Amino acid sequence: MARFDVFRNPDAGERPQTPYLLEVQNDYIDGLDTRVVIPLRTEALFGPRARDLNPLLQVAGDAVVLDTATLGAVPVAALRGPVLRLEAGRNDVLAALDTLFGAY
């Protein structure tokens, strides 16, 4: 697992609204049973977006919204086989985290 890996949401019931989770935890933190992720929500179901906090990203041809304010930890065991690494959205993700935590 690596920072900016995108995983399918392990909760099948949530997938219509939240198809993916984006890992944002630092790669240097190892040995924990959890990883910090941000939900990637379906654009059509998200509603109004805060400009810097909720960037629009592309994952496997799907437009998804980074729901930064709802980040959380999930068990490592729940995250299987990344769909892709979201390097193209790196700057948008880091800007959203800076907006959330006030480091801008």
C-alpha positions in Angstrom: 0.0 0.0 0.0 1.2 3.5 -0.8 0.0 7.0 -0.4 -2.4 8.1 -3.1 -3.5 4.5 -3.8 -7.2 4.2 -4.7 -9.2 1.2 -3.4 -12.7 0.0 -4.1 -14.9 0.7 -1.1 -15.0 -2.6 0.9 -18.6 -1.8 2.0 -20.7 -2.9 -1.0 -23.7 -1.1 0.4 -21.9 2.2 0.2 -20.4 1.8 -3.2 -23.2 3.5 -5.2 -22.5 6.8 -3.4 -18.8 6.1 -2.4 -17.2 3.8 -4.9 -13.6 4.4 -3.8 -11.3 5.3 -0.9 -8.1 7.2 -1.4 -5.2 6.4 1.0 -3.5 9.5 2.3 -1.4 8.2 5.1 2.3 8.8 5.0 4.3 5.9 3.5 6.8 6.1 6.3 4.3 5.1 9.0 4.4 1.4 9.1 3.1 -1.4 11.3 -0.3 0.0 12.0 -3.5 -2.1 11.6 -5.3 0.9 9.9 -4.7 3.3 7.1 -6.1 6.9 6.8 -8.3 7.3 3.8 -10.6 9.9 2.2 -13.9 8.8 0.6 -14.2 9.4 -3.1 -17.9 10.1 -3.7 -19.9 10.0 -6.9 -20.1 13.5 -8.3 -23.8 13.3 -9.2 -24.8 12.3 -5.7 -22.4 14.7 -3.8 -24.1 18.0 -4.0 -22.4 21.4 -3.7 -18.7 21.3 -3.4 -16.4 23.6 -1.4 -13.8 24.8 -4.0 -10.5 23.7 -2.4 -11.9 21.2 0.1 -13.7 18.9 -2.4 -11.8 18.7 -5.7 -13.2 16.8 -8.6 -11.0 13.8 -9.6 -11.0 11.1 -12.2 -10.8 7.4 -11.3 -11.2 4.7 -13.9 -13.2 7.1 -16.1 -15.5 8.1 -13.2 -15.8 11.7 -12.0 -15.5 11.5 -8.2 -15.4 14.1 -5.4 -12.8 14.0 -2.7 -14.8 14.3 0.6 -11.9 15.5 2.6 -13.8 16.5 5.7 -14.9 12.9 6.2 -11.5 11.3 6.2 -11.0 8.4 8.6 -9.1 5.2 9.3 -10.0 1.8 7.9 -8.5 -1.6 8.7 -5.6 -2.6 6.4 -7.3 -5.9 5.8 -10.3 -4.2 4.2 -8.1 -2.6 1.5 -7.4 -5.1 -1.2 -5.7 -4.5 -4.6 -5.5 -0.8 -5.4 -7.4 0.2 -8.5 -4.7 2.8 -9.4 -2.3 5.4 -7.9 -3.8 8.9 -8.1 -0.6 10.7 -8.8 -2.4 13.0 -11.3 -4.5 14.4 -8.4 -1.7 14.7 -5.9 -1.6 18.5 -5.8 -5.4 18.8 -5.5 -5.4 16.2 -2.7 -2.6 18.0 -0.8 -4.3 21.3 -1.2 -7.6 19.9 0.1 -5.8 18.5 3.2 -4.1 21.9 3.7 -7.5 23.5 3.5 -8.9 21.1 6.1 -6.0 21.5 8.5 -5.2 25.1 8.0 -1.7 24.7 6.5 -2.2 27.0 3.5 
